[in-house]
Amino acid sequence: MLETDLYPPVKSFLEAQGYEVKGEVGKLDVMAMRGDEPPVIVELKTGFSLSLFHQGVERLSICDTVYICVPRPKGKSGIKSLKRNSSLCRRLGLGLLTVRVSDNFVEAHVDPTPYVPRKSKKKTEKHLREFQRLVGDPNTGGSTRQGLVTAYRQDALKCLGFLEGHGPTKASKIAKITGVPTARNLMSNNHYGWFERVDKGIYWLSPKGQAALGEYEADLDAIRDLYQVPE
């Protein structure tokens, strides 16, 4: 589908709503007028791209009602792309139209309105807690998620380091000395497989935990230095 193939169905779509429509008005792909109302602008492209969004945002200097229009994406990946780009349009204050190739059906997925960001208090608090709990700065910004040191892992490493020097210990004592209030649940859930319960409320290192002592030696040293976990 060419950009010019998008014009006839978009023109018909707007005319059905009472607009007078003209193509290639100055730098605009489509411009529509209805009585004394502000103009409507539509930018046509054969697919989503960064330049299309740049173009749409630039058109907002002319009027507030700006749509971008692309052929309707197909398949599971197409639906995912449409959902993400619809969200981006809302954030930019742009509208979004698609044209179904099979029958030229035009659908408005997003109408242009000023974007008012909604803050998530829950997400904000979650990241603030993670920042406060994280010991030092163990990760390099921009790294992939795999292998990152989280506050949860650091808590597990504190328990691991303590047990290394003290042998089987009650979870309450580990929590008190290491400063990990969730030590009992952490070792009981055993997400990393480092711990095993040897008696009621008493934990020790599993074979996997013994191996982790060498694997995370540098991290354990850093935690001991900062929190003074006993050797």
N, C-alpha and C positions, 0 to 999 in steps of 0.2 A: 504494500500500500504506500503510495506516494503522499507527500504533504498535500498536494493538489487534490488527491482523492478524498481527503478529509473535508474539504471545503463544502461541497454540495450538501452532504448530510447535516453539517453544522449550520449552514445557511438555512436549510429547511427547518431545523430544530428551533432556531431563533425566530424565524418568520412566523412559525406557528404560535409564538408567544407575543406576536404583535410588533416585532422589531423590523426596522428597515436595515438590511445587511449589505455591506460592501467589502470586497476583498482588496488587499494590498493598498491600504490607505496610509501613505507615507511609509514608515517602517513596520506598520502593523499588518499582521496576516489577515485578521478579521476585525472589523469594527461594526457595531450595531447601535442604532438609536431608536428610542421609543418615546415620541412626544418630547416633553421638556426634561425627561429624566437624564441623569448622567450617562455617558456612553458605556458600552460593554465591549471589552477587548478580549479576543481569543487568539492565542499563539498556537500554531499547528506544528507538530513534529511527529516523526515516525516512531519515536520511542522516548522513554525517559532518559534524560541526561542532565549533567550539571549545568551545561550551557542553557538548557531549556528553563531551568529554575532561575538562573541569572537573568534571562530575558524577561521572564514573568515578573520578577521583582522590579526590574527596570521600568516595566510598563505601569507599575503602581504609582509612578511619578505623574502619570497622565490622568488616571482615574482609579477609584477604589475597586471597581468590578472587573477583575482580570482573571481569565481562565486559561489554563493550558489544556491542550487536547492531544491525545495519542490514540492509536489503535488499541482496542481492549486486549490486554495480555491474555495468553492462554495457558492452561495447565496449572499444576500446583505451584510451580515457581512464579508463574505469572500472577496468580492470586496473591501470593506473598508480596510480590513487588508492588502490586496495586495497593495493598493495604499499607505498606510502608510509605509509599509516595503520597497516598492520601493524607497520612499523618503529617508528612512534611509540608504539604500544601496548606494544611490548617495552621501550622506554625508560622508559615510565611505570609498568611493572609491571602492566598491564591485559591481560585476555584479549580476543579478538575473535571474535564469531560473525557469520555472515551467513545470511540466509534467501533461497533462490532462489525468485523470485516464481512461476515456472511450475509448480513442484510442491512448494513449501514445504520443500525439502531444506535442512537446517541443517548448516553446516560450521564447524568450529572451526579458524580460521587461526592463532591465537596463544593459548597458555595462559598465565595470569598467573604470572609468576615475578619475584622481585626483580631489578631491572636492574643489571648490573655492566658499566659502560662499558669498551670495549676501545680502548685508545689505539693509534694507528698511528704507530710510530716513524718510518716512511718519510715520512708526511705532515708530522709535526712537524719533521723535519730539513729537508724541502723548504721549509717556510715560514720557518724560522729562517735558511736560506741566502738566501732572497729578501729578508728583512728586512735582513740584513747587507750585501747587495749593493746595495740600493736607495739611491741618492744623495739625501739630504735627505728631504723629505716632499712629493713632487710631486702626490699624488692626494688628493682630498677623500673622507673616509670616507662610505660610503653611495652613492657614484656607481655608475652602470651600468658593466659591464665594458668596453663599447666606448670606445675612446680612452684607456684608462688607460695610464700610463707604468709599464712593468715594468722590472726590473733588466736583462733582456735588451735591451730597447729603449734603455736608458741606455748599455749597453755599445756598442750599434751607433752611438749618437749620439756617443760618445767617439771612435770610429774615424772617423766622418764629420767631426767637428770637426778632428781631427788632419790628415786628408787635405786639408781645405780650405786649410790654411796651408802644406802641405808638398809637395803634388803627389803623383804616383805613388811609393809607398813599399813596401818589403818588409814582409810581414806580421809577421815576427819583430820588426822595429823598432817597428812600431805597437803590438804587444803589450807590449813592454818599457816604452815611454814612457807609454802610456795606462793601463797597469795592467790590461789586459784579456787574460788569458792565453789565452782562446779566440778571439782576434781572427782568426786564420787560418780556422778553421772557420766563424766567424760571417760573414765576408765571402765565403767560398766558398759557403756555403749560401744567402746573399743573400736572406733571408726577406723583407726590405722592398724589394728591388730597387735598393738605393742604391749598390752596388759592382759593379765589373767587373775582371776580371783582365787586365792588359795585358802581363804576361810571367810567367815562372815565379816564383811566390811574391810577385809585385808587384801591388798593387791601386791602383785610382783610382776616382773617383766616376763613376757612371753619370749619364745625363741626369736620371733620377729622383732620384738623390742630390743633384745640383746644385739641383734644385727644393726638396728637403727642407731645404736650408740656410736658406732663407727661412721655410719652414713651421714649423721647429722652432727658430727663432732664440732665443727665450726659454729653452728647455730647454738649448740649446748654451751659452748664456752662464752658466747656473747650474752646468753641469758643468765648464766651464773654471775658474770661480771656486773650486769645491770641490776639483778635482783638478789644477788648474793645467796643463791641457792646453795646450801651446804654441799661440800664435796662428799 
